[in-house]
Amino acid sequence: MTTSIIQEINLRRYYILGILLILAGWQVLAWASHPLIVASPGSTFKSIFDMLASGELTDNLMVTLKRQLTGLVLGVLVGTFLGIFGGLRKSLDSIFQPGINAILATPSVIFVVIAMVRFGQGSTQVIFVTALLIMPIMYLNSAKSIQSIDSNLLQMIQVYRLPPRIKLLKVYLPGLLYGFMAGFSLSVASSLRITIMAELLGAQNGIGHAIFVARGYLETSKLFGWALILVLLVMIIEALVFNPLQRFIGKWQE
């Protein structure tokens, strides 16, 4: 027990050391470059505090998170629903696969342009693109997890004529859980990037639009500030979503 605690403390120290090395390298790069190319850590943090004081940060953050969560929920629900049917019936999986592959193979920016033509600039097109690009992730993970259930186990259930409730709770649900958790973890992180990209091209508010404006006015410190905020968001998502999911899966396996 004591050894594991010491190891955990050492790992945290190395993690902090890694952050300090990044900051040091960032500062050196800023000294060696023009401020319009690389903003220093000091000017970046100042821009973040200025955006926080003016309300620009919180206003855009709330808009982006609302779009992200709405698109994420829609994409997860549709993808999981279709994935269950695709996993249960291989014929349906064969029908769905061309569409799933087409979405995955098409550059995301094309869907943004199409959504802008159909819905115009605003939340609708951002939510549509986010849900559309999250759906294949959830479909593939859900369908493959059901298809990977041991066929011998399914045959045994049929031989003993177990009730459908037992079949659902003891076989299909645990089988679906692994794929769902993996797909959901990936979808949460991906949805944030997709939302920012859709806002950058086709929205009049949100973090993506703020990045677009900062680039247009050559506000490099703001660009670096938004990038740092997005990194922090991913770290928060990891702490609040990924780590609890990993612990949940670990308990399920015990």
C-alpha positions in Angstrom: 0.0 0.0 0.0 2.8 2.4 1.0 4.8 1.5 -2.1 1.8 2.3 -4.4 1.2 5.6 -2.7 4.9 6.6 -3.2 4.7 5.5 -6.9 1.6 7.6 -7.4 3.3 10.7 -5.8 6.4 10.2 -8.0 4.2 9.9 -11.1 2.4 13.2 -10.2 5.8 14.8 -9.7 6.9 13.7 -13.2 3.6 15.0 -14.6 4.1 18.4 -13.0 7.7 18.4 -14.3 6.4 17.7 -17.8 4.0 20.7 -17.6 6.9 22.9 -16.4 9.1 21.7 -19.3 6.3 22.6 -21.8 6.0 26.1 -20.2 9.7 26.6 -20.3 10.0 25.5 -24.0 7.0 27.7 -24.8 8.7 30.7 -23.2 11.9 30.0 -25.1 10.1 29.7 -28.4 8.2 33.0 -27.7 11.6 34.8 -27.0 12.9 33.4 -30.3 9.8 34.4 -32.3 7.8 37.5 -33.1 4.8 38.1 -30.7 2.4 37.9 -33.7 3.7 34.3 -34.4 4.1 32.9 -30.9 2.5 34.5 -27.8 4.3 34.2 -24.5 2.8 32.3 -21.6 2.4 35.6 -19.7 0.5 37.4 -22.5 -1.6 34.3 -23.0 -2.7 34.1 -19.4 -3.3 37.9 -19.5 -5.6 37.4 -22.5 -7.5 34.6 -20.7 -8.1 36.8 -17.6 -9.2 39.7 -19.8 -11.7 37.5 -21.6 -12.9 36.2 -18.3 -13.3 39.7 -16.9 -15.2 41.0 -20.0 -17.5 37.9 -20.1 -16.3 36.9 -23.5 -14.9 33.6 -22.2 -17.9 32.5 -20.3 -20.5 33.6 -22.9 -18.7 31.7 -25.7 -17.9 28.7 -23.6 -21.6 28.2 -22.6 -22.7 28.5 -26.2 -20.2 25.9 -27.3 -20.8 23.5 -24.5 -24.6 23.7 -25.1 -24.1 22.8 -28.8 -21.6 20.1 -28.0 -23.8 18.4 -25.5 -26.8 18.5 -27.7 -25.0 17.1 -30.7 -23.3 14.5 -28.5 -26.6 13.3 -27.1 -28.2 13.0 -30.5 -25.2 11.3 -32.0 -24.9 8.8 -29.1 -28.6 7.9 -29.1 -28.9 7.4 -32.9 -25.6 5.6 -33.2 -26.3 3.3 -30.3 -29.8 2.6 -31.5 -28.7 1.7 -35.0 -25.7 -0.2 -33.7 -27.9 -2.5 -31.6 -29.9 -3.4 -34.6 -26.8 -3.8 -36.8 -25.2 -6.0 -34.2 -28.3 -8.2 -33.9 -28.9 -8.6 -37.6 -26.0 -8.9 -40.0 -28.2 -8.0 -42.9 -29.0 -4.6 -41.3 -25.3 -4.1 -40.6 -24.5 -4.7 -44.3 -27.2 -2.1 -45.2 -25.8 0.5 -42.7 -22.1 0.0 -43.4 -21.9 1.9 -46.8 -23.5 5.0 -45.1 -21.2 4.7 -42.1 -18.1 4.3 -44.2 -19.1 7.2 -46.4 -19.5 9.5 -43.4 -16.1 8.4 -42.0 -14.4 8.8 -45.3 -15.8 12.3 -46.1 -13.8 15.3 -44.8 -15.7 17.0 -42.0 -15.5 20.4 -43.7 -17.7 19.2 -46.5 -20.5 18.4 -44.0 -20.1 21.8 -42.5 -20.5 23.5 -45.9 -23.5 21.3 -46.8 -25.1 22.1 -43.4 -24.5 25.8 -43.9 -26.3 25.7 -47.2 -29.2 23.8 -45.7 -29.5 25.4 -42.2 -27.5 28.6 -42.5 -25.1 29.8 -39.9 -25.9 29.1 -36.3 -26.5 26.4 -33.7 -28.6 24.1 -36.0 -25.8 23.4 -38.4 -23.2 23.0 -35.6 -25.4 20.5 -33.7 -26.2 18.6 -37.0 -22.6 18.2 -37.9 -21.6 17.2 -34.4 -24.4 14.6 -34.2 -23.7 13.3 -37.7 -20.0 12.7 -37.1 -20.4 11.2 -33.6 -23.1 8.7 -34.8 -20.6 6.4 -36.8 -18.3 6.2 -33.7 -21.2 4.9 -31.5 -22.6 2.7 -34.3 -19.3 0.8 -34.9 -18.6 0.3 -31.2 -22.1 -0.8 -30.3 -22.5 -3.1 -33.3 -19.1 -4.8 -32.9 -19.6 -5.3 -29.2 -22.9 -7.2 -29.7 -21.4 -9.2 -32.6 -18.5 -10.2 -30.4 -20.7 -11.9 -27.8 -19.8 -15.6 -27.5 -22.1 -17.6 -29.9 -21.8 -20.7 -27.6 -23.3 -18.6 -24.8 -26.2 -17.6 -26.9 -26.8 -21.2 -28.0 -26.7 -22.4 -24.4 -29.4 -19.8 -23.5 -31.6 -21.1 -26.3 -31.1 -24.7 -25.2 -32.1 -23.9 -21.6 -34.8 -21.6 -22.8 -33.9 -18.8 -20.3 -36.4 -15.9 -20.1 -35.7 -12.9 -22.4 -35.1 -10.7 -19.4 -32.2 -12.9 -18.3 -30.9 -12.9 -21.9 -31.0 -9.1 -22.0 -29.6 -8.3 -18.6 -26.9 -11.1 -18.4 -25.7 -11.3 -22.0 -26.6 -8.5 -24.3 -26.4 -5.6 -21.8 -22.9 -6.5 -20.5 -21.7 -7.2 -24.1 -23.0 -3.8 -25.2 -21.6 -2.0 -22.2 -17.9 -2.4 -23.2 -18.4 -1.1 -26.7 -20.7 1.7 -25.6 -18.2 2.9 -22.9 -15.3 2.9 -25.4 -17.4 4.7 -28.1 -18.8 7.2 -25.6 -15.3 8.1 -24.2 -14.1 8.7 -27.7 -17.2 10.6 -28.7 -17.0 13.1 -25.8 -13.5 14.2 -26.8 -14.3 14.2 -30.5 -17.5 16.2 -30.1 -15.6 19.1 -28.7 -13.2 19.3 -31.6 -16.1 18.9 -34.1 -18.1 21.6 -32.5 -15.2 24.1 -32.5 -14.5 23.3 -36.2 -18.2 23.8 -37.2 -18.3 27.1 -35.3 -15.1 28.3 -36.9 -16.7 28.0 -40.3 -20.4 28.5 -39.8 -21.4 30.2 -36.6 -21.6 33.8 -35.3 -20.8 33.0 -31.7 -19.1 30.3 -29.6 -15.4 29.4 -29.1 -14.9 28.6 -32.8 -16.2 31.9 -33.9 -14.1 33.7 -31.3 -11.0 31.9 -32.7 -11.9 33.0 -36.2 -12.2 36.6 -35.1 -9.0 36.5 -33.1 -7.2 35.1 -36.2 -8.6 37.9 -38.4 -7.4 40.6 -36.0 -4.0 38.9 -35.5 -4.7 38.6 -31.7 -2.2 35.8 -31.3 -2.3 35.9 -27.5 -6.1 35.2 -27.7 -5.5 32.3 -30.1 -3.1 30.8 -27.7 -5.5 31.5 -24.8 -8.4 29.7 -26.5 -6.1 26.8 -27.3 -5.0 26.6 -23.7 -8.7 26.7 -22.6 -9.5 23.8 -24.9 -6.7 21.8 -23.4 -8.0 22.5 -19.9 -11.5 21.4 -21.1 -10.2 18.1 -22.3 -8.4 17.6 -19.0 -11.6 18.3 -17.1 -13.5 15.9 -19.4 -10.9 13.3 -18.7 -11.2 13.7 -15.0 -15.0 13.9 -14.9 -15.9 11.3 -17.6 -13.0 9.1 -18.7 -11.6 8.2 -15.3 -15.0 7.4 -13.7 -15.9 5.3 -16.8 -12.6 3.3 -16.4 -13.3 2.7 -12.7 -16.8 1.6 -13.6 -15.6 -0.9 -16.2 -13.0 -2.1 -13.8 -15.6 -2.9 -11.1 -17.8 -4.6 -13.8 -14.9 -6.9 -14.7 -14.3 -7.9 -11.0 
